[in-house]
């Protein structure tokens, strides 16, 4: 049976994440890409980010090295959204919402770092794909 099983492949959760970040322009978001998820293209597209700005951030200096020197670990900033790996020392001390896939942050890590789950995104089949955690920097010992 093929009932909405490909929803995650059609980026439904990323559409919902993009809508939310647009609805909350004064809130900072960090989308974790530490597990190799290259989400900046779909997030930029669904957020209606200016393509000229996107190209400036993501251009290569030497076009002849297009296929060999793409830095997939690079951080990307799309308005109020930063896409990169979580830096546990810095990011929990910043007031923001961290969005990660359902394997990136365990319940024990969330508790240890004072992260409060504020939402979860599901694909159309009902499977959790991304979870959003509010940081609480005021509760982190200095």
ChimeraX attribute file (.defattr): number of C-alpha atoms within 10 A of each C-alpha:
attribute: neighborCount
match mode: 1-to-1
recipient: residues
	/A:1	4
	/A:2	5
	/A:3	8
	/A:4	12
	/A:5	13
	/A:6	13
	/A:7	16
	/A:8	17
	/A:9	9
	/A:10	12
	/A:11	17
	/A:12	17
	/A:13	20
	/A:14	22
	/A:15	15
	/A:16	17
	/A:17	21
	/A:18	19
	/A:19	15
	/A:20	12
	/A:21	19
	/A:22	17
	/A:23	10
	/A:24	11
	/A:25	12
	/A:26	10
	/A:27	13
	/A:28	16
	/A:29	24
	/A:30	21
	/A:31	25
	/A:32	24
	/A:33	23
	/A:34	16
	/A:35	12
	/A:36	11
	/A:37	16
	/A:38	17
	/A:39	16
	/A:40	21
	/A:41	13
	/A:42	14
	/A:43	23
	/A:44	19
	/A:45	15
	/A:46	17
	/A:47	21
	/A:48	13
	/A:49	14
	/A:50	12
	/A:51	11
	/A:52	9
	/A:53	11
	/A:54	17
	/A:55	10
	/A:56	9
	/A:57	13
	/A:58	15
	/A:59	12
	/A:60	14
	/A:61	8
	/A:62	8
	/A:63	9
	/A:64	9
	/A:65	10
	/A:66	11
	/A:67	7
	/A:68	7
	/A:69	11
	/A:70	12
	/A:71	9
	/A:72	11
	/A:73	14
	/A:74	12
	/A:75	15
	/A:76	19
	/A:77	15
	/A:78	19
	/A:79	16
	/A:80	15
	/A:81	24
	/A:82	18
	/A:83	24
	/A:84	23
	/A:85	19
	/A:86	19
	/A:87	11
	/A:88	9
	/A:89	9
	/A:90	9
	/A:91	17
	/A:92	22
	/A:93	18
	/A:94	14
	/A:95	15
	/A:96	20
	/A:97	26
	/A:98	26
	/A:99	26
	/A:100	23
	/A:101	19
	/A:102	15
	/A:103	11
	/A:104	16
	/A:105	18
	/A:106	10
	/A:107	12
	/A:108	10
	/A:109	11
	/A:110	15
	/A:111	12
	/A:112	10
	/A:113	18
	/A:114	18
	/A:115	22
	/A:116	16
	/A:117	17
	/A:118	13
	/A:119	13
	/A:120	18
	/A:121	20
	/A:122	18
	/A:123	21
	/A:124	17
	/A:125	12
	/A:126	11
	/A:127	14
	/A:128	15
	/A:129	17
	/A:130	21
	/A:131	21
	/A:132	23
	/A:133	21
	/A:134	20
	/A:135	23
	/A:136	17
	/A:137	18
	/A:138	12
	/A:139	12
	/A:140	12
	/A:141	6
	/A:142	6
